[in-house]
Amino acid sequence: MGLARLFADGWRSRWGDGRVVLCGSALAAAGLAFALLSGGVTAALVGFACVGLGCAAVTPCVYVAAAKQGSEALALVAAMGTTGLLAGPPLIGFVASSSSLVWGLGVVAAAAVVVSLCSTRIQWAPVSG
């Protein structure tokens, strides 16, 4: 995740925020799905590395896009992030206690897919060149 944050600005200027969000969230979803479906330590390390790499690059892009829309949009995005931070773990725990941890973390992978799909509907700023 730290590695992605170091390079995220370069990725943003090279490929644009929209592509970074689309690819980053898709990488996070695929990495987590790989870890959950494969099982084992190596698959978990590779999968969670993909999650960190993908999510770390998405967050700055979303905040920049919200800031360009104004302070109310930025406040809404920040509030949504905080809500996810607080509500996410209990939701994962609820699903996991009802079924299994794989299904609980599958909710996280599904959320990353939703972010990836929603990113295609946003009009992102053009790539600065």
C-alpha positions in Angstrom: 0.0 0.0 0.0 2.8 2.4 0.8 4.5 1.5 -2.5 1.2 2.4 -4.4 0.9 5.7 -2.5 4.5 6.6 -3.6 3.7 6.0 -7.3 0.0 7.0 -7.4 0.6 10.6 -8.5 2.7 9.4 -11.4 0.0 6.9 -12.4 -2.7 9.6 -12.1 -0.8 11.9 -14.5 0.1 9.2 -16.9 -3.2 7.3 -17.1 -5.7 9.6 -15.5 -7.9 9.2 -12.4 -10.6 7.2 -14.1 -8.3 4.5 -15.3 -6.5 4.4 -12.0 -9.8 3.9 -10.1 -11.1 1.3 -12.6 -7.9 -0.7 -12.7 -7.1 -0.3 -9.0 -10.5 -1.4 -7.7 -10.5 -4.3 -10.2 -7.0 -5.3 -9.0 -8.2 -5.2 -5.4 -11.3 -7.3 -6.2 -9.4 -9.8 -8.3 -6.6 -10.1 -5.7 -9.0 -10.7 -2.8 -11.0 -13.2 -4.9 -7.8 -15.0 -5.7 -6.8 -15.2 -2.1 -10.2 -16.4 -1.0 -10.7 -19.0 -3.7 -7.1 -20.3 -3.7 -6.4 -20.6 0.0 -3.0 -21.0 1.5 -0.4 -18.6 2.7 1.2 -17.7 -0.6 -2.2 -16.9 -2.3 -3.2 -14.8 0.7 0.0 -12.8 0.6 -0.2 -12.2 -3.2 -4.0 -11.5 -3.0 -3.7 -9.0 -0.1 -0.7 -7.3 -1.7 -3.0 -6.7 -4.8 -5.7 -5.3 -2.5 -3.3 -2.9 -0.9 -1.8 -1.9 -4.3 -5.2 -1.3 -5.9 -7.0 0.4 -3.0 -4.1 2.8 -2.1 -4.2 4.3 -5.6 -8.0 4.6 -5.7 -8.4 6.7 -2.6 -6.4 9.8 -3.7 -8.2 9.9 -7.0 -11.6 9.8 -5.3 -10.7 12.6 -3.0 -9.3 14.8 -5.8 -12.5 14.2 -7.9 -14.7 15.2 -4.9 -12.6 18.2 -4.1 -13.1 19.5 -7.7 -16.8 19.3 -7.1 -16.7 21.5 -4.0 -16.5 21.3 -0.3 -19.9 19.6 0.1 -18.9 16.7 -2.2 -15.5 16.4 -0.4 -17.3 16.3 2.9 -19.7 13.6 1.6 -16.8 11.4 0.3 -15.0 11.8 3.6 -18.2 10.9 5.5 -18.7 7.9 3.3 -15.1 6.8 4.0 -15.5 7.1 7.7 -18.9 5.3 7.6 -17.2 2.4 5.7 -14.4 2.4 8.2 -16.8 2.1 11.1 -19.5 -0.1 9.5 -17.3 -2.4 7.4 -15.8 -4.6 10.1 -19.1 -5.3 11.8 -20.7 -6.1 8.5 -17.9 -8.5 7.6 -18.2 -10.1 11.0 -22.0 -10.4 10.7 -21.7 -12.2 7.3 -18.8 -14.3 8.5 -20.7 -15.4 11.7 -23.7 -16.3 9.5 -21.6 -18.3 7.0 -17.8 -18.1 6.9 -14.9 -15.7 6.8 -14.5 -16.4 3.1 -18.1 -15.1 2.5 -17.5 -12.1 4.9 -14.4 -11.1 2.9 -16.2 -11.9 -0.3 -18.4 -8.9 0.6 -15.3 -6.7 0.5 -14.4 -8.1 -3.0 -17.9 -7.4 -4.2 -17.6 -3.9 -2.9 -14.4 -3.4 -4.9 -16.3 -4.7 -8.0 -19.0 -2.1 -7.4 -16.4 0.7 -7.1 -14.9 -0.5 -10.4 -18.2 -0.6 -12.2 -19.3 2.8 -10.8 -16.0 4.4 -11.9 -17.1 3.9 -15.5 -20.1 6.1 -14.9 -18.1 9.1 -13.6 -16.9 11.8 -15.9 -13.2 12.1 -14.8 -11.0 15.0 -15.5 -9.0 14.5 -18.7 -5.4 13.3 -18.4 -3.0 16.2 -18.1 -0.4 15.9 -20.6 
